[in-house]
Each structure stands twice: as C-alpha cells, then as structure tokens.
C-alpha cells in the first residue's frame, strides 16, 4: 500500500503560522483585559481596601485565607453562638483542604470575610460568585443579601441542597450617613448535595462597584449570546442548504454540530441555559455533559465524511459516545454522574484527537480548499488548550468567543465554497434550456398569430348578437354573451403579449422617441385602469410635479409600460394605495410605481421580470401568461433604461426605471427665445406634412357644407405645440379654436360660451381625457356637445374605454389631417343640427296652442260681446297679442329681450284672469332696471302656464300666482310661485326628466331646463310640498352672456 505524503506549500505554512499567532495574541489581550485590579493580601480573614478607590477601579478578586465554620450554618445572623473559625483558602475545594476534622464534608459550612472599605454614601457594591455547586446564602453585615437553590430557612443538621444557578451576584448599599472607612462583614453559607465532586467556593469571588461588576459580567454574557447567535444563524444556513439538497448529509451534520455547540456554551460559563428553561441543576449538568460528547462526536463524524478514513475506529467511538449519553440520561443517578468526570474527559478528548489527526493527515493538493479545515482544527485546538490552562491555573476570565467563531467561519467557508462550486456544473444544462425556451417562444408566437383572426371573429359575432338580438334573448343569455365578449378580449390581450414577446426577440419593434410629458401619461393610464379599483378599498395617487420637464421616449411604448406596471400593482394590491411617482435627477427622471400590496420575497423579486413568471403560487392564481413585466423590461431596454424592483413580502413593491429628459430640455436649462422658436418650429413640421397631403378638391367640395359663421371648438391638450398643430389643421375651415392646457381649465371654459365640439387628448395630467369626457357627460348629452378624443394608443380596449366614458368619436395619433377634418365636420354638423332642433322644438311647442284653450277663449269673447263690449275688446287685444308672440320668428333666436317674454306672459295671464276671475290672484314683484336683460325665448311663459294649469286650477278654490324678477348676486333671479296642490320631491324630479321613466309634466319644462343648463350651467330649480304649493326658479348671470342670435 502506497503511503500518503503530507505536503504543505510555503504559502500555506506562513498562513497557518500567522493564524496561530493571531489567535494567541487575541487570547493574551483578552486575558489581560479580564485580569482583576491589584489589591492587598487577605490576612486572617480580613482584607484592608481602605487605600483603594473602588469607584474608579476594575473588580478585584477576593482570593486568600477566609474564616471557615465547618458544619455550622446560619452564622451570619448570630455569629456569637458558633465555634471558633478555621482558615480556608478561597478559591479551593474544602474536601481537599481537610477542614472537616469532625463531621462530614457533605455537611453545611460557612465562609466569613471582613473587609475595610472606603465607602461612599448610597454607593452599591456587588459580590460576583461563580460555579458554587451547592445551595448558598449570602449575608452582608447581618442581613441576607442573596439566596440561591433549594434552601430550607431553618437549619437542619446534615441537610442537603441543590443550586439554582452556577453564577449569581449579591449587592450591598452603603448607608447615607457613612463617612470614611467602614467594615463589610461577608458570610457565605454553603449547603452541599450528597456525593458532590467539589465542595465550597471553587472559583474566585469578585468584588467591586455594581457598575464595574455589571460591565464585566454582561460583557461575558453578551459574548456568549453573540457566539450562540452566530452559531444558530450558520445552523439555519446549513439546514436550508440540506433542504435544498437532501443528499448532502454533511449539511445536516454541520447544522447539528452548530446547534450542539450553542447548547454547550449556554450550559457552561454563566449557565444561560438554566435561566432560559426550567431544568433542575442535575438535568442541566447532564445536558452539558451530553452536549460536549455530542459536539466531539459530530466533529468526528463530519471529519470522517470528508476523508472516509479510519472508519472502524470512528464507528467504535460513535458507539462509545452513544452508550455514555444513554447512560447519562437513563441509567446513572446524579451522584454517579458527578463521579464519572474521568470517563467524560476520556471520550471527549479521544474523539477530538482522532478528528484532528484525520484533518492533519490530508493531502491539501488533492482536497480543494482543505486549508480551511486545518484552520478550523487549529481554532478548536486553541480553545481546548487555553481552556485547560485557565482551569488548571484558576484564572478568572470572561467568556472568550474568538476561537469558536474562527472555527465556525473556517468550516462554513469550506462548505459554502464547496457547495457553490457544484453549481458551475449547471452551465452546460443552461444552454439546452435556452434552446428549448426559444423553440417554445416560436411555437407560442406562431400559435398566437393563427388564433387572432378566429378569436376576433368570435368577439364580433357575439357583440353583433348582443346588439341585434338583445330584445329577443333572455337576460341570462345576454349576460352569457357579454361574458363571452369579455373572455374573448382577455384572450386577445394575452395573444397580443405573446406576439409582442416574439417581436421583441426578433428585434422587430422600432421606437419613435419624442418629447413626452409624464404627467399626461400617468393620469391617462390611471383613468384607463380605474375600473379595476371599483369596490376595492384601494386609492391611486399620482405624485408627479407639475414643473417636471418632458422625457425622451416613445409615447405609445411608454404608455404600454406604465399600463402594465399599474395593472400589475392594482392586481396584487387588495387594499391600500398605489402611487405613481417621478423624481428629477440631473438630466434623467426616475419613475416609480409603488404599491402596498402582497409584495414578494427576494427570490421572486429576482425572477419576476423574466418571461412567464408570475411570482409565488398564490400570485399565479390570478391568471395570465406572466409576460407584462417582461415586455415592459424589454421595452425599457430599447429605451436604454432598466426596470428594477424593490419588494418586501407583505408590505408592497416598488418598480422603477429612469428615462432621459427630452433633447430640448437637456440642451439648456434656460434656452433662449431663438432656441425655443427653433424647437417649436421643428415640432410643427409634422403638421405641415399632414396639410400637404390634404386633398384641395375635397376641401372645395366640402366648403359648401359649412355654415356662414364660425363654429366654436374647445381644444384641450397639455402640450401647447399640439394645440397649435390642431389650430393649423382646422384654421382654414370655419372654426374658431379656443385652446385649454388642462382638463380643469377646459371645465372652467365650458360654460363661458356655447361650444360646437370638444377635442381632447386622452393623456393629460391631473385630469385625463376620459375623466374630462365623463365630467362633460354629467351636463351634456352626446347630441348637446360632441367630444372627440385623441390618443397614441389604438388598442380595442382603449377605444372601448373612450366610448364608455362618453366620447362621440376617437382618432389615433399620429393624426391624418384629412380624417381629422372630416370627423370634426361631421360632429360639428351634428351639434348644429341638434341646436336648431332644440330651438325649433321650443317654438313648435309654443305654437301648438291647445284646442280647448282656443275654444274657451273664443267662447269668452262671444259671451262678453253680449254683456260687456269693453271687456271683450281688451280680451281680444290680449288674445291677438298672445297669438302674434306665439308665432313670431324671433322665438327661433337663441336670446330675446325680457320685455318680449313679459309681453307674452302678460297676455296669457290676462286671458286666464278673465276666464276664471277670482279663482286666480296674480302678484308681480319686478325690479325696474331690467331693460337690458336677455334670456332664451319661451323660458318664463311655460312656467307661468304650468303653475296655473297644474297648480292653481287643480284646486276648486284656485289660488295666488306670484312672479318675482329681482336683480341680485351678479344676475337676475326669476321665480314663479303658486299655492296650488304641490307635489313630492320625487314627482318634481320626474317633471324635469331627472328620473328614468318620467311621465309627469310636458316636454316644455324639460326643454326649458335643458336650454338653461346648456347656456348657463344652471337649470330650473323646483321647490314643492304636497298641499302647500310649488316654486320654480332659475338664474341668469350678468357676466356670462352668450352671443346674441348666434
């Protein structure tokens, strides 16, 4: 058999020597720090510390000759009753000092020490006792200061006790009136247990101020806790690695080794184990011995798993260790355990010696990173050697953690490096996976392309059935068809994602960057996804400064990225908040999409941007292909940016990326006017190109269809250049373009004049085009005010969202000039037709004099001809005035003078008064300075007629009609009141057509209400109570006066 040679390189030898020197130096520094302060010798049980300032001194040890009372207890309270003491060495085992000339060493004994100390008032002085293996009581100056273990207060001869802790403190507070040198008399009563190995105070007692003792003691405890935590953390790492790869049992052995090492530390030194868990002293000793044997056994087993040498010897040592541990817990009584210390040391040292020998025999060249194992062995050897030296010399020292920490780090370094080396073998498998992944993507892309056509056919057929067969289908069938359309659209979105992935891989997506305002995109995307938060306790906040300059990006693709990120954030945030934030850094802008949702762990965060990734199992239940984030990341890479994510599971996620400022903003922070003009001119080039393709013949053919007066168009866009483009395209037609830079400004302008059309961009800050359209629809119907939306996205869902918001038409960017002009022309013509219809309707309604009113008036004239010809003549004049005003063409105008309306009302009231006499009482309260007031025609007369017919005449006794016209609050208030039968609030809403299915009241009142709302943003107000009466009022402001006769 060829013998293995042991070879160490010079570099390795130098490293080993340096490691030993460092460990030794650290240990010596630690010993020097732990050494107590110098103090006088103890002479016959008396220690003179009068010359020592304890307040500025480290703790001292009370080593020396103490007085000892063998077999006597409870001396501290009555020392005069006991025998003369003997001298005993502290620290020391009283069994070896032959102090029990009479009686047994297992009987109680009491130590005594007198100290002369320069005390300070109210200063706390502390004694620190270590490793007293018996129950004990400490008495200071006649008072019991501490008591530990099972201790009977009454003295019982030959009574035994068991300690509770192996280390504790007792304190003494100096009196307030103390001055100068005082005496402290210390008694330590010991009650040993039967057959204990050592008796008495076997470790140095330390004394000092409470601050000094606590500092040293807690340093010791702190280092023990620190070492235990380090070991437990490494244990967790090793156990996790074992779970990842159960075949590597070495990870499990290493984890158990660290756990046992932590237990052995906690059961030794300050015995933290007994303070944490309710174990008795005997069981604590057994657990400590078992932990040390397990520690040496696991070190041997782990070393054997590295080299597979000396298998028979190792198995024998495993069996011996197992037998000892079983005997320790189940066979040996506690006195036998204390007597078997020799067996323990033999097994422990033998196992360590074999493990160290196996490590030293390795041939480093054949074992990668084997040097780490040698360093670990040296650290363990250093800890054992110094422990023996400290125990043999009785040196007091706080716990020293460096050797064990160094050993653990060396073992961990070897194992972790070995584990990660194995991962390199997976590289060749990665190439095969990439090839398979590419084939999968090609298959999905081809399949998606083939499925789009039949899928859209299914969607279109389903929508056609809903539209044409809705009346004949059952409600459940209609709901099923709508569900089919919804599922089809979802599938269409998934197929589009698959096709985008294919185009990105084949590099067929080309960006068209331009200057883009993030404010517009953010609010537009929020409005597109607002339907997802309905019914959820979730809010969306946009935190983008208004002064943030534009960025340089492809608007369509940037919208797609923001849409995907916001959709993902809302999807995985059941409650809380989703925030879009933009921060300006130099020439770049950092865009964040934050949420307070479910969040992700670190592993999920690393792979969530990959294709077909959907996070954890719970997140996968939400459906989808897991392509949205991957597409967004790749689109941002085309922009020269990178999508990143910070996430905490259970707290939320933050997706963010950077974009450069637009080239105009980067060139100069404060550009000159010339530069601004050049920028503006360059951005208008595309409008000029659009106008060049416009067909002049078509324009000439179309010009006859426009009215002689210009129609008003409200153009809304946050970009002034886009507004000027629209003006250039439409200025040659009969349009007056009024620009607005925000949705809020558009709402303020909306009621300043009548508009024929609103053209709005979808992507605007604070208020998107969708939201603006919804606000407009709150006051105007589709026919009353058309809305044309412009957007960079032309996906079916975007167009659907636009029409759902109330848009009349939809045009995708870049705009074709000819298409835009024809669509604007169609919508403005529709608006003009509706306006004319509304005016004609009011005039037609007035012209439709009811036959019974005509016949009754004629009968009244005939009756008066025989009774009172003068009254007949006045009634005839009023009737002719009523008929003339009812048929005048001035009623087709938008506004008429107040005098014209009052003449019609007075004529009508005169006729009704003559007909019904005292049943109608009329009161008029009108200001005199109302000559300049203009109002829509046939506004006041329908209110008066309605009050008489449906209010006063509905009561047999009639009533009073009051007409108030007062100037106040910057306008004129009109009020028509009656004390007729009245009506409920619900009936009042039906009169104005505010409730679906209303049948009360004629369309005259509804027509009047609509015209007032259209012109003044304020319609009719009805206040009524059943049995009391009704008041109908409206207000015409002075400052907002629509153009007359437009």
PAZA-942206 format. One record per residue (C-alpha): y negated, x, z negated. Coordinates in steps of 0.25 Angstrom, whole numbers, padded with zeros to 4 digits, always signed. Layout:
N
YXZ...
# end
This chain:
1046
+0000+0000+0000-0014+0005+0004-0023+0007-0007-0037+0001-0006-0048+0011-0007-0061+0007-0015-0073+0011-0007-0088+0009-0011-0099+0013-0002-0110+0022-0008-0120+0010-0006-0111+0001-0013-0109+0011-0025-0124+0012-0026-0125-0003-0027-0114-0004-0038-0121+0007-0046-0135+0000-0044-0129-0013-0048-0123-0007-0061-0136+0000-0065-0144-0013-0063-0134-0021-0071-0134-0011-0082-0149-0009-0082-0151-0024-0083-0141-0025-0095-0149-0014-0102-0162-0020-0100-0156-0033-0105-0151-0027-0118-0164-0020-0121-0171-0033-0120-0161-0040-0129-0161-0030-0140-0168-0035-0153-0180-0029-0159-0179-0018-0169-0179-0021-0183-0176-0015-0197-0161-0014-0202-0155-0025-0212-0154-0019-0225-0144-0026-0235-0147-0040-0229-0162-0038-0228-0170-0036-0215-0184-0032-0216-0192-0037-0204-0206-0037-0211-0211-0026-0201-0206-0033-0188-0215-0043-0181-0205-0053-0176-0215-0061-0168-0216-0050-0158-0202-0045-0159-0189-0048-0152-0178-0054-0160-0171-0044-0169-0156-0043-0173-0152-0045-0188-0141-0034-0187-0137-0027-0200-0132-0030-0214-0133-0044-0219-0129-0050-0232-0116-0058-0231-0110-0068-0241-0095-0069-0237-0088-0082-0240-0101-0089-0244-0109-0100-0237-0122-0108-0239-0129-0096-0245-0142-0098-0238-0146-0110-0247-0141-0104-0261-0139-0089-0259-0139-0086-0275-0126-0093-0276-0118-0084-0268-0111-0070-0270-0118-0057-0266-0118-0054-0251-0111-0043-0244-0117-0035-0232-0112-0038-0218-0116-0032-0204-0123-0042-0194-0118-0044-0184-0104-0042-0187-0091-0049-0190-0089-0051-0205-0074-0051-0202-0075-0036-0199-0085-0033-0210-0075-0036-0222-0086-0044-0229-0075-0055-0234-0069-0047-0246-0066-0060-0252-0062-0073-0244-0060-0074-0229-0069-0070-0217-0067-0084-0212-0076-0090-0223-0091-0092-0222-0101-0081-0224-0116-0080-0225-0125-0069-0220-0138-0066-0226-0150-0058-0221-0164-0057-0228-0176-0053-0218-0190-0049-0222-0199-0054-0210-0214-0055-0208-0214-0070-0205-0225-0077-0199-0229-0092-0203-0221-0102-0195-0214-0092-0186-0200-0096-0182-0189-0085-0184-0176-0086-0178-0162-0080-0180-0152-0080-0168-0137-0080-0171-0127-0076-0160-0112-0079-0160-0109-0083-0174-0095-0088-0172-0096-0098-0184-0103-0109-0190-0116-0104-0196-0128-0108-0205-0141-0100-0205-0150-0101-0218-0164-0095-0218-0172-0094-0231-0163-0105-0237-0164-0115-0226-0153-0118-0216-0159-0114-0202-0147-0116-0193-0132-0121-0194-0122-0120-0183-0108-0124-0181-0099-0133-0189-0105-0130-0203-0102-0138-0216-0115-0139-0224-0106-0138-0237-0100-0124-0240-0085-0125-0239-0077-0113-0242-0069-0107-0231-0075-0118-0221-0076-0114-0207-0086-0117-0196-0088-0116-0181-0101-0112-0174-0108-0122-0165-0116-0111-0157-0114-0096-0156-0129-0093-0156-0140-0100-0163-0153-0098-0170-0159-0101-0183-0174-0101-0186-0184-0099-0198-0198-0104-0198-0208-0095-0207-0216-0103-0217-0230-0106-0214-0235-0098-0227-0227-0086-0224-0234-0073-0225-0229-0059-0223-0215-0054-0225-0205-0065-0229-0190-0065-0231-0180-0073-0222-0166-0075-0228-0155-0078-0218-0142-0083-0221-0131-0086-0210-0119-0093-0215-0106-0092-0207-0094-0101-0207-0083-0095-0198-0072-0103-0192-0057-0099-0194-0052-0087-0187-0065-0084-0180-0065-0070-0174-0079-0065-0179-0086-0069-0192-0101-0069-0195-0113-0065-0187-0107-0056-0176-0119-0056-0167-0133-0051-0170-0143-0061-0177-0157-0060-0170-0170-0064-0177-0184-0066-0172-0195-0076-0170-0190-0089-0163-0197-0085-0150-0190-0072-0149-0177-0077-0153-0178-0089-0143-0183-0080-0132-0171-0071-0133-0161-0082-0135-0166-0091-0124-0166-0079-0115-0151-0077-0118-0148-0092-0116-0157-0092-0103-0150-0081-0097-0137-0087-0100-0141-0100-0093-0147-0093-0081-0134-0086-0079-0126-0099-0081-0135-0106-0071-0133-0095-0061-0118-0095-0062-0118-0110-0061-0126-0110-0048-0117-0100-0042-0106-0108-0046-0111-0120-0039-0114-0112-0026-0099-0107-0027-0093-0120-0029-0101-0126-0018-0096-0115-0009-0082-0118-0013-0084-0133-0010-0089-0129+0004-0076-0120+0006-0065-0124-0004-0056-0114+0002-0064-0103-0005-0059-0104-0019-0067-0091-0023-0080-0100-0023-0073-0109-0033-0069-0097-0042-0082-0091-0041-0089-0105-0045-0079-0106-0057-0082-0091-0061-0097-0094-0062-0094-0107-0070-0085-0100-0080-0095-0088-0081-0106-0098-0084-0098-0105-0095-0094-0091-0101-0109-0088-0102-0112-0101-0108-0101-0100-0119-0105-0086-0123-0118-0079-0128-0127-0091-0133-0115-0101-0131-0123-0111-0122-0110-0118-0118-0108-0123-0133-0123-0128-0133-0121-0136-0120-0107-0142-0122-0101-0148-0135-0090-0138-0137-0086-0132-0150-0087-0118-0154-0072-0116-0152-0072-0122-0138-0084-0114-0134-0077-0101-0137-0064-0106-0129-0073-0109-0117-0080-0096-0118-0067-0088-0118-0061-0097-0107-0073-0095-0098-0073-0080-0099-0058-0080-0096-0061-0089-0084-0072-0080-0080-0063-0068-0079-0052-0076-0072-0061-0081-0061-0067-0067-0059-0053-0062-0057-0049-0074-0048-0062-0072-0040-0060-0057-0038-0045-0060-0034-0049-0070-0024-0058-0059-0017-0047-0048-0016-0033-0054-0018-0029-0043-0027-0021-0042-0039-0016-0056-0038-0005-0055-0048-0014-0049-0059-0024-0059-0056-0015-0071-0058-0010-0065-0071-0024-0064-0076-0027-0078-0072-0015-0083-0079-0019-0076-0092-0033-0081-0091-0028-0095-0089-0018-0094-0101-0029-0089-0110-0039-0101-0106-0028-0111-0108-0024-0105-0122-0039-0105-0126-0041-0119-0124-0027-0126-0127-0019-0116-0135-0027-0107-0144-0034-0112-0156-0048-0107-0158-0045-0097-0169-0035-0091-0159-0045-0091-0148-0054-0082-0157-0043-0073-0159-0040-0071-0145-0052-0063-0140-0044-0051-0136-0035-0060-0126-0048-0065-0121-0054-0052-0118-0042-0046-0112-0040-0057-0102-0055-0057-0098-0056-0042-0097-0043-0041-0089-0047-0051-0079-0061-0045-0077-0055-0031-0076-0045-0036-0065-0056-0043-0057-0065-0031-0058-0054-0022-0053-0052-0030-0041-0066-0030-0038-0067-0015-0039-0055-0013-0030-0061-0020-0018-0064-0012-0005-0078-0016-0002-0077-0013+0013-0066-0024+0014-0073-0034+0006-0087-0039+0011-0097-0040+0000-0087-0035-0010-0098-0027-0017-0104-0040-0023-0090-0041-0030-0091-0027-0036-0105-0030-0041-0101-0043-0048-0090-0036-0055-0099-0025-0060-0108-0036-0065-0097-0043-0073-0092-0029-0078-0106-0026-0083-0107-0039-0090-0093-0037-0097-0096-0022-0101-0110-0025-0107-0104-0038-0114-0094-0029-0121-0105-0019-0124-0114-0029-0130-0103-0036-0138-0098-0023-0144-0112-0018-0147-0116-0031-0153-0129-0030-0145-0137-0043-0145-0142-0047-0131-0146-0060-0124-0136-0064-0113-0137-0055-0101-0134-0062-0087-0137-0052-0077-0122-0047-0075-0116-0061-0073-0127-0065-0064-0125-0052-0056-0110-0054-0055-0112-0069-0051-0122-0065-0040-0113-0054-0034-0101-0064-0034-0110-0074-0027-0115-0064-0017-0101-0061-0013-0096-0075-0012-0108-0081-0005-0109-0069+0005-0094-0071+0008-0096-0086+0010-0107-0085+0019-0100-0074+0027-0090-0084+0031-0100-0094+0037-0102-0084+0048-0089-0087+0054-0094-0101+0057-0103-0095+0068-0093-0096+0079-0090-0110+0076-0105-0114+0077-0104-0110+0092-0093-0120+0094-0101-0131+0086-0113-0129+0094-0105-0130+0107-0099-0143+0102-0112-0148+0098-0119-0146+0111-0107-0154+0118-0109-0165+0108-0124-0166+0111-0122-0166+0126-0112-0177+0125-0121-0186+0116-0133-0184+0125-0125-0188+0137-0120-0200+0130-0133-0204+0125-0139-0204+0139-0128-0212+0145-0129-0222+0133-0144-0225+0134-0144-0233+0147-0134-0244+0142-0140-0244+0128-0154-0247+0133-0147-0258+0142-0141-0264+0129-0154-0264+0122-0162-0270+0133-0151-0281+0135-0151-0284+0120-0167-0285+0120-0167-0294+0132-0157-0303+0125-0165-0304+0113-0178-0307+0121-0172-0317+0131-0161-0324+0123-0167-0324+0109-0169-0339+0109-0154-0342+0112-0147-0331+0104-0144-0333+0089-0153-0326+0079-0141-0317+0075-0139-0313+0090-0153-0310+0091-0152-0301+0079-0140-0294+0084-0147-0291+0098-0159-0285+0090-0149-0277+0082-0142-0272+0095-0156-0268+0101-0159-0260+0088-0146-0253+0088-0148-0250+0103-0162-0244+0100-0156-0236+0089-0145-0230+0099-0155-0228+0109-0163-0219+0099-0150-0211+0096-0147-0209+0110-0162-0204+0112-0160-0194+0101-0147-0189+0108-0154-0187+0121-0166-0180+0114-0156-0170+0108-0150-0168+0122-0163-0166+0128-0167-0156+0117-0155-0148+0118-0157-0147+0133-0172-0144+0131-0176-0155+0140-0187-0160+0130-0200-0155+0134-0212-0156+0125-0226-0161+0129-0235-0156+0118-0249-0161+0116-0259-0163+0105-0253-0174+0095-0259-0180+0083-0248-0181+0071-0256-0192+0065-0253-0201+0076-0238-0198+0078-0236-0199+0063-0242-0213+0061-0235-0217+0075-0221-0213+0070-0223-0219+0057-0227-0232+0063-0215-0231+0072-0205-0230+0060-0212-0240+0051-0201-0250+0053-0191-0241+0046-0198-0242+0033-0199-0257+0033-0192-0262+0020-0191-0248+0014-0199-0242+0002-0204-0231+0011-0218-0227+0015-0223-0218+0027-0235-0209+0025-0242-0200+0035-0249-0188+0029-0256-0182+0041-0271-0178+0040-0280-0185+0050-0286-0172+0053-0273-0165+0057-0275-0159+0071-0265-0163+0082-0252-0155+0085-0246-0150+0097-0233-0158+0100-0226-0167+0110-0231-0181+0105-0218-0188+0109-0209-0178+0103-0217-0177+0090-0216-0192+0089-0201-0191+0090-0200-0180+0080-0209-0188+0070-0201-0201+0073-0188-0194+0070-0193-0188+0057-0200-0200+0052-0188-0209+0056-0179-0199+0048-0188-0199+0036-0189-0214+0035-0174-0216+0038-0170-0207+0026-0181-0212+0016-0176-0225+0009-0189-0225+0001-0201-0217-0002-0210-0210+0008-0210-0203+0022-0222-0194+0025-0227-0188+0038-0236-0176+0034-0243-0166+0043-0249-0153+0037-0258-0144+0045-0255-0129+0044-0264-0120+0053-0260-0123+0068-0248-0131+0064-0245-0145+0058-0233-0147+0049-0227-0161+0050-0219-0167+0039-0211-0179+0038-0207-0181+0023-0199-0192+0016-0194-0195+0002-0180-0200+0007-0166-0195+0005-0168-0181+0008-0158-0170+0012-0151-0159+0005-0153-0145+0010-0140-0145+0019-0144-0158+0026-0159-0153+0028-0154-0140+0035-0145-0148+0045-0153-0161+0046-0161-0156+0059-0148-0154+0066-0143-0163+0077-0134-0175+0072-0138-0172+0057-0140-0184+0048-0140-0177+0034-0131-0182+0024-0120-0192+0024-0129-0203+0018-0140-0200+0029-0130-0201+0040-0128-0216+0037-0142-0219+0043-0136-0217+0057-0142-0209+0069-0137-0196+0076-0145-0187+0067-0154-0182+0079-0168-0186+0075-0171-0174+0067-0164-0164+0076-0172-0170+0088-0185-0168+0080-0182-0154+0076-0179-0150+0091-0192-0157+0096-0200-0149+0086-0193-0136+0090-0198-0139+0104-0212-0140+0098-0210-0126+0091-0208-0133+0077-0197-0135+0068-0192-0147+0060-0189-0143+0045-0185-0151+0033-0186-0151+0018-0178-0161+0011-0173-0164-0003-0162-0173-0005-0166-0186-0012-0181-0182-0010-0184-0182+0004-0186-0174+0017-0198-0167+0024-0196-0164+0039-0208-0155+0044-0212-0147+0056-0224-0140+0062-0232-0143+0075-0244-0134+0080-0257-0140+0082-0261-0144+0096-0267-0133+0104-0281-0139+0104-0281-0138+0088-0275-0124+0088-0285-0118+0097-0297-0120+0088-0299-0127+0075-0313-0131+0079-0313-0132+0094-0326-0132+0102-0331-0144+0109-0327-0137+0122-0313-0135+0118-0312-0149+0113-0317-0154+0126-0306-0146+0134-0295-0151+0125-0299-0165+0127-0300-0163+0142-0287-0157+0143-0281-0168+0135-0287-0179+0145-0280-0172+0157-0268-0181+0156-0277-0194+0156-0283-0189+0169-0270-0187+0175-0266-0201+0172-0278-0206+0178-0275-0199+0191-0262-0206+0193-0269-0219+0191-0268-0228+0204-0282-0231+0208-0277-0242+0217-0270-0249+0206-0283-0247+0198-0291-0254+0208-0281-0265+0209-0281-0267+0194-0296-0267+0193-0298-0281+0196-0289-0286+0185-0299-0280+0174-0310-0289+0168-0325-0286+0171-0327-0282+0157-0320-0270+0150-0309-0273+0140-0309-0266+0127-0297-0257+0123-0295-0251+0110-0288-0237+0112-0282-0231+0099-0277-0216+0098-0279-0205+0088-0282-0195+0099-0296-0196+0106-0291-0190+0119-0280-0201+0121-0291-0211+0119-0300-0204+0130-0287-0204+0139-0286-0219+0137-0301-0221+0140-0300-0213+0153-0288-0220+0158-0294-0234+0155-0308-0232+0156-0309-0235+0171-0303-0249+0169-0311-0260+0162-0308-0255+0148-0317-0251+0136-0309-0241+0128-0312-0240+0113-0305-0229+0106-0299-0228+0092-0294-0216+0085-0284-0223+0075-0278-0236+0072-0287-0239+0061-0299-0237+0070-0293-0246+0080-0291-0257+0070-0306-0255+0066-0310-0257+0081-0300-0268+0083-0309-0279+0078-0322-0273+0083-0321-0280+0097-0311-0287+0105-0300-0278+0112-0292-0280+0124-0282-0269+0121-0278-0258+0111-0272-0245+0116-0266-0237+0104-0258-0225+0103-0245-0226+0094-0246-0213+0087-0259-0213+0079-0262-0208+0064-0263-0218+0053-0260-0230+0061-0251-0229+0073-0252-0237+0086-0240-0246+0080-0248-0249+0068-0261-0252+0075-0254-0261+0084-0248-0269+0072-0262-0270+0066-0267-0276+0079-0256-0286+0080-0260-0291+0066-0272-0296+0072-0270-0297+0087-0258-0303+0095-0253-0296+0107-0262-0304+0116-0274-0303+0108-0274-0288+0108-0264-0279+0116-0260-0266+0111-0255-0254+0120-0248-0243+0113-0247-0228+0118-0237-0219+0113-0230-0206+0116-0216-0212+0113-0209-0221+0123-0196-0224+0116-0192-0238+0115-0193-0239+0100-0207-0234+0101-0211-0245+0112-0204-0255+0103-0212-0251+0091-0225-0253+0099-0222-0267+0103-0216-0270+0089-0230-0266+0084-0237-0276+0093-0241-0267+0105-0243-0274+0118-0239-0262+0127-0234-0248+0126-0238-0236+0134-0231-0222+0132-0238-0209+0133-0242-0202+0142-0249-0214+0147-0249-0217+0162-0263-0221+0166-0259-0232+0175-0249-0238+0166-0259-0238+0155-0270-0245+0163-0261-0256+0168-0255-0258+0154-0269-0259+0148-0274-0268+0159-0262-0278+0156-0265-0278+0141-0280-0280+0142-0278-0291+0152-0268-0298+0143-0278-0297+0132-0290-0302+0140-0281-0314+0145-0278-0317+0130-0292-0317+0126-0296-0326+0137-0285-0335+0133-0289-0335+0119-0303-0339+0123-0299-0350+0133-0289-0355+0122-0301-0358+0113-0309-0364+0123-0298-0372+0128-0295-0377+0114-0309-0382+0112-0309-0389+0126-0297-0397+0122-0304-0408+0115-0294-0417+0109-0294-0431+0115-0295-0438+0102-0308-0431+0099-0313-0434+0112-0309-0449+0112-0314-0450+0097-0328-0444+0101-0329-0454+0113-0326-0466+0104-0336-0462+0094-0347-0461+0105-0343-0475+0110-0343-0481+0096-0357-0474+0094-0363-0480+0107-0362-0494+0101-0366-0490+0087-0376-0478+0087-0380-0473+0101-0388-0461+0094-0375-0456+0087-0368-0458+0100-0378-0449+0107-0377-0438+0096-0362-0439+0097-0362-0438+0112-0370-0425+0111-0361-0419+0101-0349-0423+0109-0355-0417+0122-0358-0404+0115-0344-0403+0110-0338-0405+0123-0348-0395+0130-0346-0384+0120-0331-0386+0121-0330-0384+0136-0341-0372+0137-0336-0359+0143-0343-0352+0132-0331-0355+0124-0323-0345+0133-0332-0333+0128-0328-0324+0116-0340-0328+0107-0350-0339+0107-0363-0341+0099-0361-0348+0085-0371-0359+0090-0361-0363+0101-0349-0364+0091-0358-0372+0081-0363-0382+0092-0348-0385+0095-0345-0387+0081-0357-0396+0078-0354-0405+0090-0339-0406+0085-0344-0409+0071-0354-0420+0075-0343-0427+0083-0333-0427+0071-0344-0431+0062-0348-0443+0070-0333-0447+0071-0329-0446+0057-0342-0448+0049-0342-0446+0034-0327-0440+0035-0333-0427+0040-0344-0420+0032-0350-0407+0039-0357-0396+0032-0363-0384+0039-0367-0371+0032-0372-0361+0042-0382-0349+0042-0394-0350+0052-0393-0335+0057-0381-0337+0065-0386-0337+0080-0380-0324+0084-0366-0327+0079-0355-0327+0090-0341-0332+0088-0329-0335+0096-0331-0349+0103-0323-0361+0097-0322-0354+0083-0329-0363+0074-0326-0377+0081-0311-0377+0079-0313-0374+0064-0322-0386+0063-0313-0395+0071-0301-0391+0063-0308-0393+0050-0312-0408+0054-0299-0412+0061-0289-0406+0051-0297-0405+0039-0307-0416+0036-0301-0427+0045-0287-0425+0039-0293-0432+0026-0297-0446+0026-0310-0443+0019-0314-0432+0028-0321-0420+0022-0332-0410+0024-0333-0399+0034-0341-0386+0031-0345-0376+0041-0351-0363+0036-0356-0352+0045-0362-0340+0036-0366-0326+0039-0361-0316+0029-0353-0304+0027-0357-0298+0040-0354-0310+0049-0353-0325+0049-0343-0334+0041-0338-0347+0047-0332-0357+0038-0327-0371+0041-0322-0379+0029-0317-0393+0027-0312-0400+0014-0300-0407+0022-0285-0407+0019-0284-0392+0019-0271-0384+0021-0262-0374+0015-0263-0359+0018-0250-0359+0026-0256-0370+0035-0269-0362+0036-0261-0350+0042-0254-0359+0052-0267-0365+0057-0271-0351+0061-0257-0348+0067-0254-0337+0056-0241-0343+0053-0229-0344+0063-0226-0358+0068-0240-0363+0064-0243-0377+0069-0255-0381+0061-0269-0381+0068-0272-0379+0082-0273-0366+0090-0288-0368+0089-0289-0361+0076-0279-0351+0079-0287-0347+0092-0299-0346+0084-0293-0337+0073-0287-0328+0084-0300-0326+0091-0307-0323+0078-0297-0313+0074-0297-0306+0088-0313-0305+0087-0316-0303+0072-0303-0299+0066-0305-0311+0057-0300-0325+0060-0300-0338+0053-0298-0340+0038-0293-0353+0033-0294-0357+0018-0288-0370+0015-0282-0378+0004-0274-0391+0005-0283-0403+0001-0295-0395+0000-0299-0390+0014-0300-0379+0023-0310-0368+0027-0309-0360+0040-0318-0348+0041-0320-0335+0050-0329-0324+0050-0337-0317+0062-0343-0304+0059-0356-0299+0064-0353-0284+0066-0340-0287+0075-0345-0295+0086-0336-0295+0098-0343-0294+0112-0348-0307+0116-0342-0314+0128-0332-0303+0131
# end
